[in-house]
Amino acid sequence: MNTATPGPATQRVKAALAALAAVDRPEIWITLRGTDELLAEAAGIDTAVADGAHLPLAGLLLAVKNNVDVAGIPTTAGCPGFAYLPEKDAEAVSRLRAAGAVVLGATNLDQFATGLVGTRSPYGAVRDSRRPNFISGGSSSGSAVAVALGLVDIAIGTDTAGSGRVPAGLQGIVGIKPTLNVVSTAGVVPACKSWDAVTIFARHLSTAELAMGVMAGGARSWPPDIRLAAPEKPRVAYPATLPALPETWAAEFHRNVGRLQSLGVEAEAIEFDAFLEAARLLYDGGLVAERYAAVGGFLDKYDGGTDSQAGIDPTVERIIRAAGTVPAHRYVSDTARLEELKRKAMARLEGFDALLVPTAPFHPTLAEVAANPVGVNSLMGTYTNFCNLFDLSAVAVPAGEVDGAQFGLTVVARTFQDAVAADIARLLEATPEAPALFAPALPAPVAAKEAARTGARPASSVPWPVAAGATAVPLVVVGAHRKGQPLAPQLEELGAAWDGRVRTAARYRMVSLDTVPPKPGVYRSDRGGAELVGERWLVSEAGLGRFLAGLPEPMLLGSIELADGSRAVGFACDAVAAAQGEDITRYGDWLADRNALLQLLK
């Protein structure tokens, strides 16, 4: 008889299965996988980890929005008559499963991802995780609530107008909406193909980033000048006016702006007109034609007499059929108008690192949505609709409560500046309370990162775009470019990400150079050296080239060996400077030498 303790993945599955019964929220799911199948897959993952396999998501449970293919689970997009049985996983699902995540099931959604409320589904309206008479937010409703209740650790959503952010805001969780197409949309039922994005939900930003680093990559190339971090003191814009927000919500938003300012962030109000006009353009103009292009052919098979058999939601049907009447010239003219609005909006953001907005303007009840399904839904996208139209990246984080509702903020950054958005969002993230019915135990690698959360990226992690394939060159610095030192802003301007302390191999010596500001010089010596304390930054390829082009004498860049045997680009000095400088190798640390000098001057 085998009495061995089950591995983390098996324990997680068993706990979730027990919690499903306790929660009793069937409207979250369209399909749940069978118990035997889940336990067998979890046992296989536990065995692989015990045998030494590297599975960074081992022990995490995953829910998948049911417009995203999971092999063997019918893809319905929230419409029973549309269902088909995929033979393989969507690319996003495949990547997460290959890293050890176990799919618990497929989640409910606003039909064909058409909605921001979570009520437009023949499988039932998905209710708020805490207040069942309120909406969940949509269209990724089931995925968000499954995470909020702790039934799963991560969940896939999709986002065209805010579906991966609005439910995150209303449920008090994190939603990462990446730059368009850095996560493959292969195996995803399109909503508006030009502006669809695959997103991730989690209870904490570090968990969401871990999953996003696995899920993204291989679909859209990262640029060589990618920014990998926000500067130490970023500049953030926010709307000068806050339409659709109740007074108490607006006050909470401004309280969080003040919180950022207290942390040294420069926050400034900007005119928000171009963003709002683009938000309206998504559904009030010709761009909505893309919804008909996605699933209009399916609807055309049905008339009023057979719609009920297919399970077509009447509100969704009206929206999509109306989209089929948009003339081609309207789509072309509105696309051109969108480009004008994007130029105007980006001019408003000139000189800023990011834009801060409320995630949702308020939290309506199920009854309020039923009474005005289109009007309420339109207002929910006030601060989200523009994002994908402008090809921006965004991170939604919980930021507290207001009027009994979860209050969320979204940090929006430029195309490919996903890491910048995440860094600023980390400053705002409020840790949610543990769910009442189920508090999952995170696997060790994730738990370690959670324990390290201090408002800055954990030193042991890298920006998720790097994990997803963005090229980053490790640059080791020992003096004036260390974090908090006079020349560190030079690296911050390049979007470099600080990656922690390191030590060189014991084959280098260090001298003090007579420069302004003072700097150390490092050189390899055949007469012995010491392990020198340094710090590692991650720099884009283009950023490193710009840095090297501006490097003054007597400084050089070259390969340097670290104490762990790895190599990185590092600072050195030329032979003349090495011979003339004062040897300070005995200190082993430039900052220790500076401190010793200060003591002498006292």
C-alpha positions in Angstrom: 0.0 0.0 0.0 1.4 3.4 -1.0 1.3 5.8 1.9 3.5 8.5 0.4 2.3 12.0 0.7 0.7 13.3 -2.5 2.8 15.8 -4.5 1.8 19.5 -4.7 -0.1 19.1 -8.0 -2.2 16.3 -6.6 -2.9 18.1 -3.3 -3.9 21.2 -5.2 -6.4 19.2 -7.4 -7.9 17.5 -4.4 -8.3 20.7 -2.5 -9.9 22.4 -5.5 -12.4 19.5 -6.0 -13.5 19.8 -2.4 -13.8 23.6 -2.7 -16.0 23.4 -5.8 -18.7 21.6 -3.8 -18.3 24.1 -0.9 -18.5 27.2 -3.2 -21.5 25.9 -5.2 -21.1 28.3 -8.1 -22.0 26.2 -11.1 -22.4 29.3 -13.4 -18.7 29.8 -13.3 -18.1 26.7 -15.5 -19.2 25.4 -18.8 -17.2 22.2 -18.5 -15.3 20.7 -15.6 -12.8 17.9 -16.2 -13.4 14.6 -14.6 -11.8 13.7 -11.2 -9.9 10.7 -12.4 -8.5 12.6 -15.4 -7.4 15.5 -13.2 -5.8 13.3 -10.6 -3.9 11.2 -13.2 -2.5 14.4 -14.8 -1.5 15.9 -11.5 0.2 12.6 -10.4 2.2 12.7 -13.7 3.4 16.2 -13.0 4.4 15.3 -9.5 6.4 12.4 -10.8 8.1 14.5 -13.4 9.1 17.1 -10.8 10.4 14.4 -8.5 12.5 13.1 -11.4 14.1 16.5 -11.9 11.9 18.0 -14.6 11.9 21.9 -14.6 8.2 22.8 -14.6 7.8 26.4 -13.3 4.0 26.2 -13.0 3.9 22.7 -11.4 1.2 22.7 -8.7 -0.8 25.6 -10.2 -4.4 25.0 -11.3 -5.6 26.8 -14.5 -9.1 27.8 -15.7 -9.6 28.6 -19.4 -12.2 30.9 -20.9 -14.4 28.8 -23.2 -13.5 30.7 -26.3 -10.0 29.3 -26.0 -9.4 25.7 -27.2 -8.6 23.0 -24.7 -8.1 19.6 -26.3 -11.1 17.3 -25.5 -13.3 20.1 -24.1 -16.0 21.5 -26.4 -15.3 25.2 -27.3 -18.7 27.0 -27.1 -17.7 30.7 -26.9 -20.7 30.8 -24.6 -23.1 29.5 -27.3 -24.2 25.8 -27.3 -25.0 25.8 -31.0 -21.6 27.0 -31.9 -19.7 24.2 -30.1 -16.9 22.2 -31.6 -14.4 19.7 -30.1 -10.8 20.8 -30.6 -8.2 18.2 -31.1 -5.4 20.3 -29.7 -4.9 23.0 -27.2 -4.7 26.7 -28.1 -1.0 27.8 -28.2 -1.5 29.8 -24.9 -3.0 26.8 -23.1 -0.3 24.4 -24.5 2.5 26.6 -23.2 1.0 26.8 -19.7 0.3 23.0 -19.5 3.8 22.2 -20.8 5.1 24.2 -17.8 3.1 22.1 -15.3 -0.2 23.9 -15.0 -3.3 21.6 -14.7 -6.5 22.7 -16.5 -9.4 22.4 -14.1 -12.1 23.3 -16.7 -13.5 25.7 -19.2 -15.2 28.9 -17.8 -18.4 30.8 -18.7 -18.3 34.1 -20.5 -20.3 36.8 -22.2 -21.3 35.0 -25.4 -18.7 35.4 -28.2 -16.8 37.6 -25.8 -19.3 40.4 -26.5 -19.8 42.2 -23.3 -18.2 43.6 -20.2 -20.8 42.4 -17.7 -20.7 38.6 -17.4 -24.5 38.2 -17.8 -24.9 37.4 -21.5 -24.7 33.7 -21.4 -27.2 30.8 -21.7 -25.1 29.1 -19.1 -26.2 31.7 -16.6 -25.1 35.1 -15.4 -21.8 34.8 -13.5 -22.2 36.6 -10.1 -19.7 38.6 -8.1 -17.5 36.5 -5.9 -18.5 38.4 -2.7 -21.9 40.0 -3.4 -24.0 37.6 -5.5 -26.5 40.3 -6.5 -23.8 42.2 -8.3 -22.2 41.4 -11.7 -18.9 39.7 -12.1 -17.7 41.8 -15.0 -17.0 40.3 -18.4 -16.5 38.9 -20.8 -14.0 36.7 -19.0 -16.5 36.3 -16.1 -16.0 32.7 -15.1 -12.2 32.9 -15.3 -12.0 36.0 -13.0 -14.4 34.6 -10.4 -12.7 31.2 -10.3 -9.5 33.0 -9.4 -11.1 35.4 -6.9 -12.7 32.5 -5.1 -9.4 30.6 -5.0 -10.7 27.7 -7.0 -7.7 28.1 -9.4 -4.4 29.9 -9.2 -4.4 31.4 -12.7 -6.9 31.7 -15.5 -6.9 32.6 -19.2 -9.1 35.4 -20.4 -9.4 37.3 -23.6 -9.6 41.1 -24.0 -10.8 43.2 -26.8 -12.5 46.1 -25.1 -11.5 45.3 -21.5 -12.7 41.7 -20.9 -9.4 40.8 -19.2 -9.3 43.9 -17.0 -12.9 44.9 -16.0 -13.6 41.6 -14.3 -10.2 41.7 -12.6 -11.1 45.2 -11.2 -14.5 44.1 -10.0 -13.2 40.9 -8.5 -10.2 42.3 -6.7 -7.6 40.3 -8.6 -4.8 41.0 -11.1 -5.3 41.0 -14.9 -2.4 41.4 -17.3 -3.4 42.5 -20.8 -0.2 42.3 -22.9 0.8 44.1 -26.0 -1.3 42.7 -28.9 -0.1 39.4 -30.3 2.8 38.8 -28.0 0.6 35.9 -26.8 -0.5 33.8 -29.7 -4.2 33.9 -30.5 -4.0 30.6 -32.4 -6.9 28.4 -31.1 -8.9 31.4 -29.9 -12.4 32.2 -31.3 -12.0 35.8 -32.5 -14.2 38.6 -31.2 -12.6 41.5 -33.2 -9.5 39.8 -34.7 -7.5 43.0 -35.1 -7.7 43.9 -31.4 -8.0 40.6 -29.5 -5.5 39.7 -26.8 -5.1 36.7 -24.6 -4.8 37.7 -20.9 -4.0 36.1 -17.6 -5.7 36.4 -14.2 -4.1 35.7 -10.8 -4.5 36.8 -7.2 -1.1 38.4 -7.1 1.0 40.2 -9.8 4.0 38.1 -9.3 2.0 34.9 -10.1 0.4 36.5 -13.1 3.9 37.6 -14.4 5.2 34.1 -13.9 2.4 32.7 -16.0 2.6 35.4 -18.6 6.3 34.8 -19.1 5.4 31.2 -20.0 2.3 31.9 -22.1 3.8 34.7 -24.2 6.4 34.6 -26.9 6.9 33.2 -30.4 4.0 35.1 -32.0 5.2 38.8 -32.3 8.9 39.7 -32.1 10.1 41.9 -29.3 11.9 45.0 -30.4 15.7 45.3 -29.9 15.2 48.5 -27.8 12.6 47.1 -25.5 12.3 48.8 -22.1 12.6 46.2 -19.4 11.7 48.3 -16.4 10.2 51.6 -15.2 12.6 54.2 -13.9 13.2 54.6 -10.1 10.9 57.6 -10.1 8.5 57.3 -13.0 6.2 59.9 -14.5 2.6 58.9 -14.6 -0.3 60.6 -16.3 -4.0 60.4 -15.2 -7.3 61.7 -16.6 -8.1 65.3 -15.7 -11.7 64.4 -15.7 -13.3 61.1 -14.6 -16.6 60.5 -16.5 -19.0 57.9 -15.2 -17.3 57.6 -11.8 -19.4 58.3 -8.7 -18.0 60.9 -6.3 -16.7 58.3 -3.8 -15.0 56.3 -6.6 -13.4 59.4 -7.9 -12.1 60.3 -4.4 -10.6 56.8 -4.1 -8.9 57.2 -7.4 -7.3 60.5 -6.4 -6.3 59.0 -3.0 -4.3 56.4 -5.0 -2.8 59.1 -7.1 -1.6 60.7 -3.9 -0.3 57.3 -2.7 1.9 57.2 -5.9 3.1 60.7 -5.3 4.1 59.8 -1.7 6.3 57.1 -3.2 8.2 59.7 -5.3 6.2 59.1 -8.5 5.5 62.3 -10.5 1.8 62.2 -11.4 0.1 64.8 -13.6 -3.4 65.2 -15.0 -3.8 65.2 -18.8 -6.7 65.8 -21.1 -8.4 62.5 -21.8 -10.5 63.5 -24.9 -8.8 61.4 -27.5 -8.9 58.3 -25.3 -12.6 58.6 -24.7 -13.4 59.3 -28.3 -11.5 56.1 -29.3 -13.4 54.2 -26.6 -16.7 55.2 -28.2 -15.4 54.4 -31.6 -15.0 50.7 -30.9 -18.8 50.0 -30.7 -20.5 53.2 -31.9 -18.6 53.3 -35.2 -17.6 51.1 -38.1 -15.0 49.1 -36.2 -17.7 46.9 -34.7 -17.9 45.2 -38.2 -15.1 43.0 -37.0 -17.6 41.3 -34.7 -19.7 40.3 -37.6 -16.7 39.1 -39.5 -15.9 36.8 -36.6 -19.2 35.0 -36.0 -21.8 36.6 -38.3 -21.7 33.6 -40.6 -22.7 31.4 -37.8 -25.7 33.6 -36.8 -26.8 33.7 -40.4 -27.7 30.0 -40.2 -30.4 30.9 -37.7 -33.6 32.9 -37.8 -35.8 34.0 -35.0 -37.5 30.6 -34.9 -34.3 28.6 -34.3 -32.2 30.9 -32.2 -33.4 29.4 -29.0 -32.2 26.0 -30.0 -28.7 27.4 -30.6 -28.7 29.2 -27.3 -28.0 32.6 -28.9 -28.2 35.5 -26.5 -30.6 38.1 -27.8 -28.5 41.1 -26.8 -25.4 39.6 -28.4 -27.3 38.7 -31.5 -28.6 42.3 -32.0 -25.1 43.7 -31.6 -23.5 41.3 -34.1 -26.3 41.4 -36.7 -26.2 45.2 -36.6 -22.4 45.0 -37.1 -23.1 43.2 -40.4 -24.9 46.2 -41.8 -21.8 48.5 -41.4 -20.8 49.8 -44.9 -17.2 49.2 -45.9 -16.5 52.9 -46.3 -17.5 53.5 -42.7 -15.0 50.9 -41.5 -12.2 52.5 -43.6 -13.0 56.0 -42.4 -13.2 55.0 -38.8 -9.9 53.2 -39.0 -8.3 56.3 -40.4 -9.9 58.4 -37.6 -8.6 55.9 -35.1 -5.0 56.6 -36.3 -5.6 60.3 -35.8 -6.9 59.7 -32.3 -3.9 57.5 -31.5 -1.4 60.2 -32.6 -3.3 62.8 -30.5 -3.4 60.4 -27.4 0.3 59.5 -27.7 1.1 63.3 -27.9 -0.8 63.7 -24.6 1.4 61.0 -23.1 4.7 62.4 -24.3 7.2 62.5 -21.4 5.2 60.1 -19.3 6.1 56.5 -18.6 2.5 55.3 -18.2 -1.2 56.3 -17.8 -3.2 55.5 -14.7 -6.9 55.0 -15.0 -9.7 53.4 -12.9 -10.3 49.8 -14.2 -14.1 50.0 -14.0 -16.2 53.2 -13.3 -18.6 51.5 -10.9 -20.0 48.1 -9.9 -23.6 47.5 -11.1 -26.1 45.0 -9.8 -27.5 42.2 -11.9 -30.8 44.1 -11.8 -29.3 47.3 -13.2 -27.8 45.4 -16.1 -31.0 43.6 -16.8 -32.9 46.9 -16.9 -30.4 48.6 -19.3 -28.1 45.9 -20.8 -26.5 48.0 -23.5 -26.2 51.3 -21.7 -24.6 49.9 -18.5 -22.2 47.7 -20.6 -21.1 50.7 -22.6 -20.2 52.6 -19.5 -18.1 49.7 -18.2 -15.7 50.2 -21.0 -15.1 53.9 -20.4 -11.5 53.3 -19.3 -10.6 50.1 -21.2 -12.0 50.3 -24.8 -9.2 52.5 -26.2 -6.3 50.3 -25.0 -6.2 47.6 -27.7 -7.3 50.1 -30.4 -4.0 52.0 -29.6 -2.0 48.7 -29.2 -1.1 49.5 -25.7 -0.1 47.2 -22.8 -1.9 47.2 -19.4 -1.9 45.7 -16.0 -5.0 45.8 -13.7 -4.4 45.5 -10.0 -6.6 45.6 -6.9 -6.3 48.8 -4.9 -8.7 48.5 -2.1 -12.5 48.9 -1.6 -15.0 51.7 -2.0 -18.8 51.6 -1.2 -18.5 47.9 -0.4 -17.1 47.1 -3.9 -13.6 46.1 -5.0 -11.7 49.1 -6.4 -9.2 48.5 -9.2 -6.6 50.5 -11.0 -5.1 49.9 -14.4 -1.6 51.0 -15.5 -1.4 51.5 -19.2 1.9 51.7 -21.0 3.1 51.9 -24.6 3.4 49.0 -27.1 6.0 46.5 -25.8 6.4 48.4 -22.6 4.7 45.7 -20.6 7.4 45.5 -18.0 7.1 49.3 -17.4 3.3 48.8 -16.7 4.0 45.9 -14.3 6.6 47.8 -12.3 4.3 50.8 -11.7 1.3 48.5 -11.0 3.4 46.8 -8.3 3.6 50.1 -6.4 -0.2 50.2 -6.3 -1.1 46.5 -5.8 -3.2 45.8 -2.7 -2.9 42.3 -1.3 -6.4 40.8 -1.4 -8.0 39.1 1.6 -7.9 35.3 1.5 -11.1 33.9 0.0 -13.6 32.8 2.7 -14.0 29.3 1.5 -10.7 28.3 0.0 -7.1 29.7 0.4 -4.8 27.8 -2.0 -1.2 26.9 -1.0 1.1 28.2 -3.7 3.9 25.9 -4.9 7.4 26.7 -3.6 8.8 28.8 -6.5 5.7 31.0 -6.5 5.5 31.3 -2.7 9.1 32.4 -2.6 8.3 35.3 -5.0 5.2 36.3 -3.0 7.2 36.4 0.2 9.7 38.7 -1.5 7.1 41.3 -2.6 8.1 44.7 -1.3 6.8 47.0 -3.9 9.7 46.2 -6.3 10.4 43.3 -8.5 11.7 40.4 -6.5 15.5 40.2 -7.0 15.3 36.5 -8.1 12.9 37.2 -11.0 13.3 38.8 -14.4 10.7 40.9 -16.2 8.2 38.6 -17.8 9.0 39.8 -21.4 12.5 38.4 -20.9 11.1 35.1 -19.8 8.9 35.3 -22.9 11.9 35.7 -25.3 12.8 39.4 -25.3 16.6 39.7 -25.6 18.2 41.1 -22.5 22.0 41.5 -22.0 23.3 41.2 -18.4 25.5 44.2 -17.6 27.5 44.0 -14.3 28.4 47.3 -12.7 30.5 47.9 -9.6 30.4 51.6 -8.9 28.6 54.8 -9.9 26.0 52.9 -12.0 24.8 50.8 -9.0 21.2 51.3 -7.9 20.9 54.6 -6.1 24.3 55.9 -7.2 24.8 59.0 -9.4 24.9 57.3 -12.8 22.2 54.8 -12.3 19.7 57.1 -14.2 21.7 56.5 -17.3 20.7 52.8 -17.3 17.1 53.7 -16.2 16.8 55.9 -19.2 17.5 52.9 -21.4 14.8 50.9 -19.7 17.3 48.6 -17.9 16.0 46.4 -15.2 17.9 45.9 -11.9 18.6 42.2 -11.4 20.2 42.0 -8.0 23.7 41.8 -6.4 26.5 39.6 -7.8 30.2 38.9 -7.2 32.9 38.7 -9.7 35.3 35.8 -9.9 38.4 36.3 -7.7 40.6 37.3 -10.6 40.0 41.1 -10.8 41.4 44.1 -9.0 39.8 47.5 -8.5 41.3 51.0 -8.4 39.8 54.3 -7.6 39.7 56.6 -10.7 40.0 60.4 -10.6 36.8 61.1 -12.5 33.7 63.2 -12.0 31.7 61.7 -10.5 34.2 59.3 -8.8 34.2 55.8 -10.3 36.1 52.6 -9.7 38.1 50.8 -12.4 38.3 47.1 -12.7 40.9 45.0 -14.5 42.0 41.4 -14.7 45.3 40.7 -13.0 47.7 37.9 -13.1 48.9 38.8 -9.6 45.7 37.8 -7.9 42.5 39.5 -7.2 39.3 39.3 -5.1 35.6 38.7 -5.5 34.3 42.2 -6.1 30.7 43.1 -5.2 28.6 44.3 -8.1 25.1 44.6 -9.4 23.6 43.2 -12.5 21.2 45.1 -14.8 19.4 43.6 -17.8 19.7 45.9 -20.8 18.2 45.6 -24.3 20.5 45.0 -27.2 19.9 48.5 -28.6 20.2 50.0 -25.2 23.6 48.5 -24.6 24.7 49.8 -28.0 23.6 53.3 -27.0 25.3 53.0 -23.7 28.6 51.8 -25.2 28.6 54.6 -27.8 28.4 57.2 -25.0 31.0 55.6 -22.7 33.8 58.1 -21.7 37.5 57.2 -21.3 39.0 55.4 -19.5 36.0 53.1 -19.2 35.6 50.0 -21.3 33.0 47.2 -21.6 33.9 43.6 -22.0 33.2 40.0 -20.8 33.6 39.4 -17.1 33.4 36.2 -15.2 31.2 36.0 -12.1 31.8 33.9 -8.9 29.2 31.3 -10.0 31.1 30.7 -13.3 28.7 32.6 -15.5 29.7 35.5 -17.7 28.2 38.9 -18.4 29.2 42.2 -19.9 31.0 44.3 -17.3 33.0 47.5 -16.8 36.7 47.6 -17.1 39.3 50.4 -17.4 42.2 50.9 -19.8 45.8 50.0 -18.8 46.8 53.6 -18.2 44.0 54.2 -15.7 44.6 50.9 -14.0 48.3 51.8 -13.5 47.6 55.3 -12.2 44.6 54.6 -9.9 44.7 53.9 -6.2 44.3 50.2 -5.6 41.2 49.5 -3.4 40.9 45.8 -4.0 41.1 45.1 -0.3 37.7 46.6 0.3 36.1 44.3 -2.3 33.3 46.8 -2.7 33.3 50.3 -4.2 30.7 51.4 -1.6 32.8 50.1 1.2 35.7 52.2 -0.1 33.5 55.3 -0.3 32.3 54.8 3.3 35.9 54.4 4.5 36.8 57.6 2.7 33.9 59.4 4.4 35.0 58.2 7.8 38.5 59.6 7.2 37.1 63.0 6.2 35.0 63.4 9.3 
